[in-house]
Amino acid sequence: MKVQCRRGAIRHALDPEEASRLLIEEYSRMAREYDTYVTPYHEPIARRLLELAYVKEGERILDIGCGTGIVAFEAAAAVGETGSVVGIDLAERVVRHAADKAAALGLRHIGFEVMDSRDLRFPAGSFDAVLSGFGHPLIERGLCFEEVHRVVGEGGRFALCVWNPVKAQEKAASRLVREMLERRRPAVVATDVARLIEARKVLASTEEGKETQSAEGWIRLFRHAGLSSVETVEETHWATFRGPDAYLDYSFAWGDNEREWRHMTAESRESFRTEFHRRVTPLIADEGLVVDWNLRYFLVRE
Ligand SMILES: C[S@@+](CC[C@H](N)C(=O)[O-])C[C@H]1O[C@@H](n2cnc3c(N)ncnc32)[C@H](O)[C@@H]1O
């Protein structure tokens, strides 16, 4: 589809497939930074996911949308060398990064592959459990869940963690960053940033994007894929950052946020930092900046 933009130029509007591909490319581009600034804060979430999925020694585990392997490495420790773990992701550089880490650690029971979770190249019943920390596809989740259904054996489990929509009254740090970015955004937004913002909007406005705004919607998607036994739990995870700057490093490690931050002048970044430090003061405790993340876990049994 072609659309007329503000300055009269004709440009191509994104369809959901392209929007999803653009975001996946961002994970690939930022693999190293994601691992440095995001992984340490997501590891406790991965451990909770494993606990809820009852992962045991000797099991065969698949991590979908594995990124740099946050869930996969935790799973490898839990299943031990009598078990096995495969992490798959469509972003090539995250897969390479995860594989390099496994090699550096000398782990032989974990492997990583570039693969689409909507089209898994594994025979039926290959795994005892499929896990995913925020790694569901951004479109056609139904296809992915059908594939999960196929590759988990009888008695198998699927455990997924997703972000829960933040309640309007919450003054979470992430809302603050978003609000400050929007307020400070220049009238003419850099093309790369505008494209990613559009990609997010396109994905949020699909039927599926709307469906995944509620637990009931997720459960409907699982059921359509033949996964009918679903338990879900909503939990607050308290993440502690050394201070406001560590939180900004986390927030600007990826995607349009990172690009927007990089496009700012040094002066604008400094003024952003100053305002952020001042406004997050109420969230600072002795141990650092404490941020509440509203998460939802699903455990689906075969
Ligand atoms: C938010 S990241 C999650 C990474 C990691 N699991 C974690 O716990 O932080 C989402 C990941 O899903 C991947 N992804 C999105 N769609 C996918 C698909 N159709 N097949 C495989 N991976 C996909 C992205 O490339 C990205 O690495």
The ligand as an SDF file (V2000), in Angstrom:
LIG
                    3D

 27 29  0  0  0  0  0  0  0  0999 V2000
   11.6810   -9.8550   23.1840 C   0  0  0  0  0  0  0  0  0  0  0  0
   12.8440  -10.9190   22.3790 S   0  0  0  0  0  0  0  0  0  0  0  0
   13.0020  -12.1680   23.6030 C   0  0  0  0  0  0  0  0  0  0  0  0
   14.3830  -12.7340   23.7160 C   0  0  0  0  0  0  0  0  0  0  0  0
   14.6120  -13.6620   24.8810 C   0  0  0  0  0  0  0  0  0  0  0  0
   13.7690  -14.8480   24.7920 N   0  0  0  0  0  0  0  0  0  0  0  0
   14.4160  -13.0010   26.2330 C   0  0  0  0  0  0  0  0  0  0  0  0
   13.9820  -13.6920   27.1550 O   0  0  0  0  0  0  0  0  0  0  0  0
   14.7160  -11.8120   26.4070 O   0  0  0  0  0  0  0  0  0  0  0  0
   11.8270  -11.6850   21.1280 C   0  0  0  0  0  0  0  0  0  0  0  0
   12.6080  -12.6080   20.2150 C   0  0  0  0  0  0  0  0  0  0  0  0
   11.6880  -13.3500   19.4010 O   0  0  0  0  0  0  0  0  0  0  0  0
   12.2590  -13.4620   18.1040 C   0  0  0  0  0  0  0  0  0  0  0  0
   11.2120  -13.7740   17.1330 N   0  0  0  0  0  0  0  0  0  0  0  0
   10.1770  -13.0060   16.7350 C   0  0  0  0  0  0  0  0  0  0  0  0
    9.4240  -13.6480   15.8190 N   0  0  0  0  0  0  0  0  0  0  0  0
    9.9790  -14.8690   15.6470 C   0  0  0  0  0  0  0  0  0  0  0  0
    9.6590  -16.0090   14.8430 C   0  0  0  0  0  0  0  0  0  0  0  0
    8.5910  -16.0020   14.0280 N   0  0  0  0  0  0  0  0  0  0  0  0
   10.4500  -17.1070   14.9340 N   0  0  0  0  0  0  0  0  0  0  0  0
   11.5290  -17.1170   15.7440 C   0  0  0  0  0  0  0  0  0  0  0  0
   11.8920  -16.0650   16.5160 N   0  0  0  0  0  0  0  0  0  0  0  0
   11.1200  -14.9610   16.4740 C   0  0  0  0  0  0  0  0  0  0  0  0
   12.9590  -12.1330   17.8930 C   0  0  0  0  0  0  0  0  0  0  0  0
   13.9320  -12.1880   16.8700 O   0  0  0  0  0  0  0  0  0  0  0  0
   13.5470  -11.8670   19.2710 C   0  0  0  0  0  0  0  0  0  0  0  0
   14.8560  -12.3620   19.3920 O   0  0  0  0  0  0  0  0  0  0  0  0
  1  2  1  0
  2  3  1  0
  2 10  1  0
  3  4  1  0
  4  5  1  0
  5  6  1  0
  5  7  1  0
  7  8  2  0
  7  9  1  0
 10 11  1  0
 11 12  1  0
 11 26  1  0
 12 13  1  0
 13 14  1  0
 13 24  1  0
 14 15  1  0
 14 23  1  0
 15 16  2  0
 16 17  1  0
 17 18  1  0
 17 23  2  0
 18 19  1  0
 18 20  2  0
 20 21  1  0
 21 22  2  0
 22 23  1  0
 24 25  1  0
 24 26  1  0
 26 27  1  0
M  CHG  2   2   1   9  -1
M  END
$$$$
